[in-house]
Amino acid sequence: MFEKPLGMRDTLPRLYETKSIARNAIASEMKRWGFQFIETPALEYYETIGSASAILDQQLFKLLDSQGHTLVLRPDMTAPIARVAASKLLNEDLPLRLAYSANVYRAQQREGGRPAEFEQIGVECIGDHTISADGEVIALLMSSLCEAGLESFQISIGHIGFVQTLFQQILGTEERAQALTKFLYEKNYVGYREHVKKLSLSSIDKQRLLDFLKLRGGEEVLQFANDLIENESGREALSQLHQLWEIVGAYGEEEKLKFDLTLISHMSYYTGIVFEVYSQAVGTPIGNGGRYDLLLEKFGKPTGATGFALHLDRLLEALGGLSEETPTTCILFSGERRKEAYELAKSKRGEGEKIVLQDINGVKNIDACTNQYNDIVFLIGKAGRGSEG
Amino acid sequence: MKEMLTIAMPKGRIFEEAVDLLREAGFKLPPEFEDSRKLIIDVEDEQFRFILAKPMDVPTYVEHGVADLGIAGKDVMLEEERDVYELLDLKISPCYLAVAGLPNTKMNDVAPKVASKYPNVAAAYFREQGEQVEIIKLNGSIELAPIIGLSDRIVDIVSTGKTLVENGLVEYERIADITSRLIVNPVSYRTKDERISEIVDKLTDVIHGVRS
């Protein structure tokens, strides 16, 4: 066998077909919501996209161009789209609705079989700071998943601003807040609790930090959260979540939503509402997103934005199995009846059927060839003497 | 009808203590549970499915989501660095990770070598100490390595220290304290949150009430 680089995969016809059905269903829905698809290059400068993308440095594929500049294979799509939007598209100060489906690249540290190149399909709504935009994006996410055929899923919603302001208020300095946040990133709640116990804080404040870990569930969570927070920006974050609940409710979809204020993302550019989508059939989130109000500023246009990305491979895993093959007919012909075969193929293709035209002299094993197709038409020998069926 | 939960349990040292803890927390596990040689045990009353795995593999099952929950030693968590939630310190099977070797010896000046079942932990520890060492991965009987000259030091778990003494080895440095942890798959943690919270609450009561 010829080997491929670590983490790289081929997509064979059946899987390709399944993938493109899901992709088309989602892309059509995004287009119906008025999002416009764009493409950006796979290679970007390390200094701009590499650092803006918030993917760990050791996960980036880096290379040098012929002038010696360091390049990266894009590790996500949000940063490149922010670059394009800031430099080319955001002229009128109007909200911009962009969509993409593209491969992104992240080198995997362990277990070589994990894909290092995978497709994301997603949207970015740029230049709208309202919670309506966050609501729209989440509603579109739900609707896209339904179009793709995924019925059962859950979206958990958190708020980076809430976590930051709660930790800063209790702990005083950003440094101390970050030390505690690290335990959340690492999903290490044992370490979090031990760290809190060791801090020199009043027992009330310690309890607030411990109770924070329990802020998960339905709408009632916002009330509990309100009891923990004592400052304006924290209340503002909660009021945003409350608005979001109502907005998504207006789309009629709130039963698939849950709040989880402990949710924080590895993508450090998120600033407000963040969310992840889960299917019980897959052990990792199938998509995620959130608000990033400071990223565009890095590209010279200070404006807010929000969006989501779906991990297409994981979505396929959640959908389970390959799509049904659409029937294909093969017309096996010999030279004498070529014209007849071409005409038959043309008319059947015109009706939307999938037709393979195969010269019988090109096939060594006729049985194997006929077994491969749902239907077979023989146009062999002189006209009128061939069999059909 | 409660949702089925799959729990990955480590075979061996931790298993019995973990089963005792679950019973203390009020979960009805059948009496023949411990003696079973099956790899999968369903407990219908509690809607639990237990899978019995090698301790080092428990976080792997949980990360991939084929088990919702698992019980794993902190040593395994440090070695494997899996993307799972570490929810509770169960405070069972206490031991620690240590550096050991033959008494009154120093590391080889030319080519210092360390043998371990925990190559990642060992490598990270010596890197932090600023020492360049070669890590040799072994799968068991680690104490052999310094005795027959494969390595200068070993990194292994120590619970009573008896094994070290019996093999004529001494402890040099202590790396980290170890107990068993309740770990959870990130998706299960969100999609099966009610049942998981219930289990966490019950276990928390037992850990705090009886053991500390």
Interface residues (C-beta under 8 A of the other chain):
Chain A: Q154 S156 K187 N188 Y189 V190 G191 E194 R216 G217 K258 D260 E276 Y278 S279 Q280 V282 G283 T284 P285
Chain B: E63 H64 G65 V66 D83 V84 Y85 E86 L87 L88 D89 R181 N185 P186 V187 S188 R190 T191 K192 D193 S197
